[in-house]
């Protein structure tokens, strides 16, 4: 599992701030970047593995989902998605509610 860089509290606060901003934040705003990266970390935690790489250029990437492991070059299963679409998808796909369970620990 990848090393966590953003605490659950900081990440959830960033995600909530982006939601509250209602699309007024630019993709270059620090809070938006933190929210996107936090949701990538959460994806890696709730779906651990190395068979799929999710790329959100230029903000981050993570590997997830169990399956065949790749060690060199581009993995066979790559999803590349824009930061705004990733944020919306992650929130709608309930990555955030799964993250909230971590805070309650």
N, C-alpha and C positions, 0 to 999 in steps of 0.2 A: 504494500500500500504506500502511496506517495506520502511524503511528509507534509503535514498540515502547516500552512503558512499564515492563514487568517483564522483568528479565533471565531468560535460560533457566535458569540455576542457581537463582535465587530461585523461579521458577515451578515447576520440577520438584520442588524441595524442598517447596513448599507442597502440590502435588498428592500427593506421597508422604506428607506428614503427614496430609492428609485421609483418604487410604486407610488409613493405620495407625490413625487414630482410630476407624475402624469405626463411623461414624454417631453419634459422641458429640459432635461439634462442632455448634454452632448456626450457622445461616446468617449470623449477624451477627459471627462470629469472624473476626478479621483474616486468619488463615491460609486460611480457607475462601473469603473474598472474593478474596484474591490468587490462589488456585487457579482459581476460576471465571473471573476476568478474564484470567489467563494462557492458559487454554484457549480463550477467545474470540480472543485475539491469535494463537494458533496456527492456529485455523480460518482466520482472514483470511490467514495466511501460506501455508498449504497449499492453499487454494482462493481465490486472489485474484480480485477483481472487485467489482462493485457492483449486481448484479441481485437479490440476496437480502439481506435484513436479518435478522439473528438477534438477538433481544432477550431478555435475561435480567434482567427488572426485579427489584429496583432496582439491580442490580450493574453492568450494562453492556450494550453492544450492539456489533455489528460488521456490516460489509457484506462479502459474499463472493460467489463464483461469477461467472464471466464471463457476460456477456449484456447485454441492454439496460440502459443507464444511466439512472437517474432523477436529477433535480436538485432537485426541489421536492416538499414534502409527503411523505406516506407512500408508500414504494415499493410496487409492485404485489405483491411477493413478500415476505411477512413471516412469520417463525416466532417465536412468543413462547413461552417455556418457563421453568419455575421453576428457580431456581439448583440445587437438588438434582438434579432430573431432567437438567438440562444437564450437570452434573458427571458423573453416571453415564453418560449417553449419550456424552459426549466421551471418557471413559476406555474405555468398551466399543467405541467406533467407532475406536479406535486413533489418536485425535488425539495422545495422550500418546506412544506409540511414535514417531510422526513427529517430535514435539518433541525426543525424546532424540537424534535424529540431529543436531540443531543443536548440542548440547553436544559432540558428537564432532568438530565442525569445528575 
